[in-house]
């Protein structure tokens, strides 16, 4: 739990928030929301006005807008549910909402009271929607919230004068002051200014704050500004000085001092800890914390509301953190693009810079450098002009990407001797321009138009013999396309002791699915030759490539199917298409939006450390005192691989329904831990579904694009909890869902 509230993440853009109050004592609170308090277990002391009430299990209390109160847990097993309702939203439907007071205190009545029991039922109904968490949860919750508000207005509208008996005149005065601070906190505000505005003395106003809020004016104003600054700190790239000044602080020193007192770190440290690369966004999903699932489930079912049956437990994993079984091998991150001319496009380059800043790929693989227009040969002078190729390579160097160059031979364009001459001139030019040390880090891959074993073996052997005479220090490899009968040993034996660095294996998706075990054996045999292995899968376009279903598929393939082999990832969809989505293979759409496969690959790049457990649908790592738990639900989707767009829309619920339930128990040392959870699913980090919600149009407005930019981000939730010896994580995953949970002792 965190130090104040344990949110069921954040309920997206809904006008209310459910919260479990975990802090033992909440000092005087004063907020605009209408708040309903329900005690699920234990006892809660509430200071309200000049009275103190003790609430027990099942007791309800409603707090009106700007009604000062403090809360204290009266025993250790106290669990309190809070529902905060934003009255500004509902005022659009009932204009008098801000002008009335509601009187709801079940503890003042002995025995059962039907109107309070019905209120509990309405709260339980909303909680059941959270618990079941289906595709239309947002819609159902909004509808139920309107029922709830109607019921409150019909049954609990109080006598305003009764409320005023303990609020007195200070309530209205403080409300005016709060509103003034809300709208003017970025400006200089003094106690003297407010006293003058209210026609009272500074001394009287200071006592008014202390008496009603239990803190002084300056402390309240500073805390208010600090809370407001968090939005700038999390969601903008403003420097810390601007964050401080834009939120009313006189200087960065005072801001940093207060921030450190509150959060035990500086604003800079906090921002780095959150990590701007994580694209911190509030969650649109509903996940009830595991610690409270049973008590909330009990509350719901005792109200006569049925819940969906718990899914079958597919994986129960007990993890001994002191017994690693191996090291997680970091694969090389290789981007791929097909048409070399695209690399000279400004928009293409801007997208590459963006993706490289976040993921830091190692190599970029491409072919076609010897196509017409990429270089020029002066036959009379026997000289080469490599200007366009240099422009492309310079760009890669500037962005810390090592070239992985496919050198493709075709007899239709070159004789073998001319091909060898061209190769040697190009390699020497690279060394002259970039230096031997740099070019030694690149990779050069020979490939041929002819996939016949005998002909490709002959070409590769002759070419290797030529280039090794002058360029033996460079990293060369060959492209191998296995024949249907898979007689790979006949091919491989010709390249033992040839001083190669690597071998790439290329297969169609269909062949790969049919012969996975043989592919793993082939890659293992190549590694026995002391060669690095790279895998290239030739895939067809289909709509699943644009969806979150492809995310689990990609993760399983990289972690399990390819073992220690690295796989190239297509960078961006074809720039020649004007369609937003059409099933292409890129991590990005043609106009630079992140697809779900981008997010899944990003999660893979974060993994490092010792393997504690690895199996179908999970990987658990340890890196010193940090733990990473990757959970995903992989299942082959053969029947859906060629879906049309309309068929996909009709089948997506069937795909999601293929769920798995995973429980992971870790034996951790006692202490406080921070949990950072990334969630990728059809509803978070999947702009394809968001695009469908917009009508699947290729003519998008600026607002549409802004919405997609928001929806491309994965959910990221951060919380802290105290752990006593062991902790169990329980997750129900559809096969559109990937979760990465990072745990760190603090």
QUIBELGI-V915290 format. One record per pair of residues at least 24 apart in sequence whose ideal C-beta (glycine too) atoms are under 8 Angstrom apart, sorted by the first residue. I is the first residue (numbers start at 1). J is the second residue. D is the distance in whole Angstrom. If there is no record, write none. Layout:
BEGIN
i/j/d
I/J/D
I/J/D
END
This chain:
BEGIN
i/j/d
1/289/8
1/291/8
1/719/7
1/720/7
1/721/5
1/722/7
2/719/5
2/720/5
3/720/7
5/82/8
6/289/6
6/292/8
6/719/7
7/717/8
7/719/8
8/130/6
8/286/6
8/287/6
8/288/5
8/289/7
9/282/7
9/283/3
9/285/6
9/286/7
9/287/6
9/715/7
9/717/5
10/282/4
10/283/5
10/717/8
11/141/7
11/286/7
12/138/6
12/282/7
12/283/7
12/284/4
14/138/6
14/141/6
14/142/6
14/145/8
15/85/7
15/86/4
15/88/8
15/89/4
15/90/7
15/142/8
15/145/7
16/83/6
16/84/6
16/85/5
16/86/6
16/145/6
17/83/7
17/84/5
18/81/7
18/82/7
18/83/6
18/126/8
18/127/7
18/130/7
19/81/7
19/82/4
19/83/8
19/84/7
20/79/7
20/80/7
20/81/6
20/82/8
20/289/7
20/292/6
21/71/7
21/80/4
21/81/8
21/82/5
24/72/7
24/73/5
25/70/8
25/71/7
25/72/5
25/73/7
26/70/6
26/71/4
26/72/7
27/70/6
27/214/5
27/215/7
28/68/6
28/69/7
28/70/5
28/212/7
28/213/5
28/214/4
28/215/7
29/68/7
29/69/6
29/70/7
29/71/7
30/66/6
30/67/8
30/68/5
30/69/8
30/174/7
30/178/7
30/212/8
30/213/6
31/65/8
31/66/7
31/84/7
32/65/6
32/66/6
32/86/8
32/87/7
32/88/8
33/65/7
33/84/4
33/85/6
33/86/6
33/87/7
34/62/7
34/63/7
34/64/6
34/65/6
34/84/7
34/85/4
34/87/6
34/102/7
35/62/7
35/63/4
35/82/6
35/83/7
35/84/5
35/85/7
36/60/7
36/61/7
36/62/5
36/63/8
36/82/7
36/83/4
36/85/8
36/104/7
36/119/8
36/123/7
37/61/4
37/62/8
37/63/7
37/71/8
37/80/6
37/81/8
37/82/6
38/80/7
38/81/5
38/82/8
38/83/8
38/120/7
38/123/6
39/78/7
39/79/8
39/80/6
39/81/8
40/79/4
40/80/7
40/81/6
40/295/5
40/296/7
40/299/6
41/77/5
41/78/7
41/79/5
41/295/6
42/73/7
42/74/7
42/75/5
42/76/7
42/77/4
42/78/3
42/79/6
43/73/8
43/74/4
43/75/5
43/78/6
44/71/6
44/72/7
44/73/6
44/74/6
44/78/6
44/80/6
45/71/7
45/72/4
45/73/8
45/74/5
46/70/7
46/71/6
46/72/8
47/71/8
47/72/8
48/166/8
49/166/3
49/167/7
50/166/6
51/166/7
53/105/7
53/107/6
54/107/8
55/107/5
56/107/7
58/106/8
58/120/7
59/106/5
59/107/4
60/104/6
60/105/7
60/106/4
60/107/8
60/116/6
60/119/6
60/120/7
61/104/7
61/105/6
61/106/8
61/107/7
62/102/5
62/103/8
62/104/4
62/105/8
62/152/7
62/156/7
64/101/5
64/102/6
64/163/7
65/98/7
66/171/7
66/174/7
66/175/5
66/178/6
67/163/8
67/167/8
67/171/8
68/171/8
68/174/8
68/212/5
68/213/7
70/214/7
79/292/7
79/295/6
81/123/7
81/127/8
81/296/8
81/299/8
83/123/7
83/126/8
85/145/7
85/149/7
90/146/8
90/149/6
93/146/7
94/149/7
94/153/7
100/153/8
100/157/6
100/158/8
100/160/7
101/157/8
101/158/5
101/159/8
101/160/5
101/163/5
102/152/6
102/153/8
102/156/5
102/157/6
102/158/6
103/156/6
103/157/8
103/158/3
103/159/7
103/162/7
103/163/7
104/152/7
104/156/4
115/155/5
115/156/8
118/151/7
118/155/8
119/148/8
119/151/7
119/152/8
119/155/8
120/303/6
121/303/5
121/304/8
121/305/8
122/147/6
122/148/5
122/151/6
123/148/8
124/299/6
124/300/5
124/303/4
124/305/5
125/303/8
125/305/6
127/296/6
127/299/7
127/300/5
128/300/5
128/305/5
128/307/6
129/286/8
130/286/5
130/288/6
131/288/6
131/293/8
131/296/7
131/297/7
131/300/6
131/307/6
131/308/8
132/307/6
132/308/5
133/285/7
133/286/5
133/287/8
135/653/7
135/656/8
135/683/8
137/286/6
138/284/8
170/208/6
170/211/8
170/212/6
173/198/6
173/208/7
174/208/7
174/209/8
174/212/6
174/213/8
181/221/6
181/224/6
185/221/7
185/224/6
185/225/6
185/228/6
185/247/7
185/248/5
186/246/6
186/247/6
186/248/5
187/248/7
188/248/8
188/250/8
189/221/6
189/248/7
191/217/5
191/218/7
221/248/8
222/258/6
223/262/8
225/249/6
226/255/8
226/258/6
226/259/6
226/262/6
229/255/7
229/259/8
229/267/8
233/267/6
233/270/7
233/271/6
234/271/8
234/274/6
234/280/5
235/280/7
237/276/7
240/267/5
240/268/6
243/267/7
274/718/7
277/358/5
278/676/8
278/678/7
278/716/5
279/713/4
279/714/7
279/716/7
280/716/5
280/718/8
281/710/7
281/713/5
281/714/8
281/715/7
281/716/6
283/679/7
283/684/7
283/715/4
283/716/7
283/717/5
284/683/6
284/684/6
284/715/7
285/679/6
285/681/7
285/683/6
285/684/6
285/715/6
287/717/8
289/719/8
290/728/7
290/729/7
290/730/6
291/721/7
293/730/8
310/661/7
311/659/5
311/660/7
311/661/4
311/732/5
312/661/6
313/661/5
313/663/7
314/617/8
314/660/4
314/661/5
314/662/7
315/615/7
315/616/8
315/617/6
315/618/6
315/660/7
315/661/7
315/662/4
315/663/7
316/662/8
316/663/5
316/665/8
317/613/6
317/615/7
317/618/6
317/620/7
317/662/7
317/663/7
317/664/5
317/665/7
318/665/5
318/667/8
319/612/5
319/613/5
319/620/6
319/664/6
319/665/7
319/666/5
319/667/7
320/612/7
320/667/6
321/612/6
321/622/6
321/627/7
321/666/6
321/667/6
321/668/7
323/612/7
324/610/4
324/611/6
324/612/6
324/622/6
325/611/5
325/612/7
325/613/7
325/614/7
326/610/7
326/611/5
327/609/8
327/610/6
327/611/7
328/607/6
328/608/6
328/609/6
328/610/7
328/611/5
328/619/7
328/621/6
329/564/5
330/607/8
330/608/6
331/558/7
331/562/8
331/564/8
331/565/8
331/566/4
331/567/7
331/604/8
332/362/5
332/363/6
332/534/8
332/566/4
333/359/7
333/360/7
333/361/4
333/362/5
333/363/7
333/566/8
333/569/8
333/601/8
333/605/6
334/361/7
334/362/7
334/363/5
334/364/7
334/365/6
334/404/6
334/534/7
334/566/6
334/567/7
334/568/4
334/569/7
335/361/5
335/363/7
335/364/5
335/365/7
335/401/7
335/568/7
335/569/6
335/570/8
335/571/5
336/364/7
336/365/5
336/366/7
336/568/4
336/569/6
336/570/5
336/571/6
337/364/7
337/365/8
337/366/5
337/570/7
337/571/5
337/572/7
338/366/8
338/367/7
338/368/8
338/570/8
339/368/7
340/366/6
340/367/7
340/368/4
340/369/6
340/371/7
340/374/6
340/392/7
341/368/8
341/371/8
341/373/7
341/374/8
342/572/8
342/575/6
343/392/5
343/395/7
344/388/7
344/391/6
344/392/6
345/575/7
347/575/8
347/591/8
347/592/7
348/572/7
348/575/6
349/395/6
350/592/7
351/571/8
351/572/6
351/588/6
351/592/4
352/399/7
352/401/8
352/571/7
352/572/8
353/399/6
354/592/7
355/571/7
355/587/7
355/588/7
355/598/8
356/399/5
356/400/7
356/401/6
358/602/7
359/601/7
359/602/6
359/605/6
360/400/7
360/605/8
361/401/6
362/401/8
362/402/6
363/401/7
363/402/5
363/403/7
363/404/4
363/443/7
364/396/6
364/401/5
364/402/8
364/403/6
364/404/6
364/571/8
365/404/4
365/405/8
365/406/7
365/443/8
365/445/8
365/568/5
366/403/8
366/404/7
366/405/7
366/406/7
367/405/8
367/406/4
367/407/8
367/408/5
367/447/7
368/408/7
369/405/6
369/407/8
369/426/8
370/407/8
370/408/7
370/422/7
370/426/8
375/426/8
384/425/5
384/426/8
384/429/7
386/426/7
386/429/5
389/426/8
390/433/7
393/430/8
393/433/8
393/434/7
397/434/7
397/438/8
402/441/5
402/442/6
402/443/7
403/442/5
403/443/7
404/442/7
404/443/4
404/445/7
405/442/7
405/443/7
405/444/5
405/445/7
406/445/5
406/447/5
406/479/7
407/444/6
407/445/6
407/446/5
407/447/7
408/447/5
408/448/7
408/449/7
409/446/7
409/447/7
409/448/5
409/449/7
409/459/6
409/463/8
410/448/8
410/449/4
411/449/7
411/450/8
412/449/7
416/459/7
416/462/7
419/463/8
420/462/8
420/463/7
420/466/5
420/467/8
423/463/7
423/466/7
423/467/6
424/466/7
424/467/7
424/470/7
424/471/8
427/467/7
427/470/8
427/471/5
427/474/7
428/470/8
431/471/8
436/473/7
439/474/6
440/473/6
440/474/6
440/475/7
441/475/8
442/474/7
442/475/7
443/475/5
443/476/8
443/477/6
443/501/7
443/502/7
444/474/6
444/475/7
444/476/5
444/477/7
445/476/8
445/477/5
445/478/7
445/479/6
445/502/8
445/504/6
446/476/7
446/477/7
446/478/5
446/479/7
447/478/7
447/479/4
448/479/8
451/481/5
451/483/8
453/483/7
453/487/8
453/490/7
453/491/6
457/491/7
457/494/5
460/494/8
460/495/7
461/494/7
461/495/8
461/498/8
464/498/6
464/499/8
464/500/7
468/499/6
472/499/6
475/501/4
475/502/7
476/500/6
476/501/6
477/501/6
477/502/4
477/503/6
477/504/6
477/531/7
477/532/8
477/534/8
478/503/6
478/504/7
479/503/8
479/504/5
479/506/6
479/536/8
480/504/7
480/505/5
480/506/7
481/505/8
481/506/5
481/507/7
482/507/7
482/511/8
482/522/7
484/511/8
486/515/7
486/518/5
486/522/8
488/522/5
488/525/7
489/525/7
492/525/6
492/526/7
492/529/7
495/529/7
496/529/6
500/531/6
501/531/7
501/532/6
502/531/6
502/532/4
502/533/7
502/534/6
503/529/8
503/531/5
503/532/8
503/533/6
503/534/8
504/533/8
504/534/4
504/535/7
504/536/6
505/533/7
505/534/7
505/535/5
505/536/7
505/565/8
506/536/4
506/537/8
506/538/6
507/535/8
507/536/8
507/537/6
507/538/7
508/537/8
508/538/5
508/539/8
509/537/6
509/538/7
509/539/5
509/540/6
512/537/6
513/636/7
513/638/7
516/561/6
519/561/7
520/561/7
520/562/8
520/563/6
523/562/7
523/563/6
523/564/8
523/565/5
524/563/7
527/564/7
532/566/8
533/564/7
533/565/4
533/566/8
534/565/6
534/566/5
534/567/7
534/568/7
535/562/5
535/565/5
535/566/7
535/567/5
535/568/8
536/567/8
536/568/6
537/567/7
539/585/6
540/641/8
540/642/8
541/582/7
541/583/4
541/584/6
541/585/7
542/583/5
542/641/6
542/642/6
542/643/6
543/581/7
543/583/5
543/643/5
543/644/8
543/645/6
543/648/5
543/688/8
544/583/7
544/637/6
544/640/6
544/641/6
544/643/7
544/648/7
545/583/5
545/584/7
545/585/6
545/595/8
545/597/7
546/581/5
546/583/6
546/584/8
546/595/6
546/596/8
546/688/4
547/596/6
547/648/7
547/652/8
547/682/7
547/686/6
547/688/5
547/689/7
547/736/7
548/596/4
548/680/6
548/681/6
548/682/5
548/685/7
548/686/4
548/688/8
548/689/8
548/736/4
548/737/7
548/738/8
549/637/6
549/640/8
549/655/6
549/735/6
549/736/5
550/596/6
550/597/5
550/600/8
551/596/5
551/597/6
551/599/7
551/600/4
551/632/7
551/680/6
551/736/8
551/738/5
552/600/7
552/632/4
552/633/6
552/634/5
552/635/8
552/735/6
552/736/8
552/737/7
552/738/6
553/634/6
553/636/8
553/637/7
554/597/6
554/600/5
554/601/7
555/600/6
555/603/8
555/604/6
555/630/7
555/632/5
555/634/7
555/738/6
556/617/8
556/632/7
556/634/4
558/604/6
559/604/8
559/614/8
559/619/6
560/616/8
569/597/8
569/601/6
578/698/6
579/698/6
580/691/6
580/698/5
580/700/7
581/688/6
581/691/6
581/696/8
589/687/8
593/687/6
593/708/6
593/709/7
593/712/6
594/685/8
594/687/7
594/712/4
595/687/7
595/688/7
595/712/8
596/680/6
596/685/6
596/686/5
596/687/8
596/688/7
599/680/5
599/685/4
599/712/8
599/714/5
599/738/8
600/680/6
600/738/6
603/630/7
603/678/6
603/680/7
603/738/6
603/740/5
606/740/7
606/742/8
617/660/6
617/662/7
617/733/8
618/662/6
618/664/7
620/664/7
620/666/8
625/744/7
625/745/5
626/742/7
626/743/7
626/744/5
627/666/7
627/742/7
627/743/4
627/744/8
628/740/7
628/741/7
628/742/5
628/743/8
629/664/6
629/729/6
629/739/8
629/740/7
629/741/4
629/742/8
629/743/7
630/738/8
630/739/7
630/740/5
631/662/5
631/664/8
631/731/6
631/733/6
631/738/7
631/739/5
631/740/8
631/741/7
632/733/7
632/737/7
632/738/4
632/739/7
633/658/7
633/659/7
633/660/5
633/733/4
633/734/6
633/735/4
633/736/8
633/737/6
634/735/7
635/735/5
637/735/8
645/696/7
649/692/7
652/682/7
652/689/8
652/736/8
655/734/8
655/735/6
655/736/7
656/682/7
656/734/4
656/735/7
656/736/5
657/734/7
658/734/7
658/735/5
659/732/6
659/733/6
659/734/5
659/735/8
660/732/8
660/733/5
660/735/8
661/730/7
661/731/7
661/732/5
661/733/8
662/729/8
662/730/7
662/731/5
662/733/7
663/728/6
663/729/7
663/730/5
663/731/8
664/728/7
664/729/5
665/726/6
665/727/7
665/728/5
665/729/8
666/726/7
666/727/6
666/728/8
666/729/8
666/743/8
667/725/7
667/726/5
668/723/5
668/725/7
668/726/7
668/727/6
668/743/8
668/745/8
669/725/8
669/745/7
670/723/7
670/724/6
670/725/6
671/722/7
671/723/7
671/745/5
671/746/8
672/720/6
672/721/7
672/722/5
672/723/8
672/745/7
672/746/5
673/720/7
673/721/6
673/722/8
673/723/5
673/727/8
673/743/6
673/744/7
673/745/5
673/746/7
674/718/7
674/719/8
674/720/5
674/743/7
674/744/5
674/745/8
674/746/5
675/717/8
675/718/7
675/719/5
675/720/7
675/721/7
675/741/6
675/742/7
675/743/6
676/716/7
676/717/8
676/718/5
676/741/7
676/742/4
676/744/8
677/715/8
677/716/7
677/717/5
677/718/8
677/739/6
677/740/7
677/741/5
677/742/8
678/714/5
678/715/7
678/716/6
678/739/7
678/740/4
678/741/8
679/714/6
679/715/4
679/716/8
679/717/8
679/737/7
679/738/8
679/739/5
680/714/5
680/715/8
680/737/7
680/738/4
680/739/8
681/715/8
681/734/7
681/736/5
681/737/4
681/738/8
682/734/8
682/736/5
684/711/8
684/713/8
684/714/6
684/715/4
685/711/8
685/712/7
685/713/6
685/714/4
685/715/7
686/711/7
686/736/8
687/711/5
687/712/5
720/746/7
END
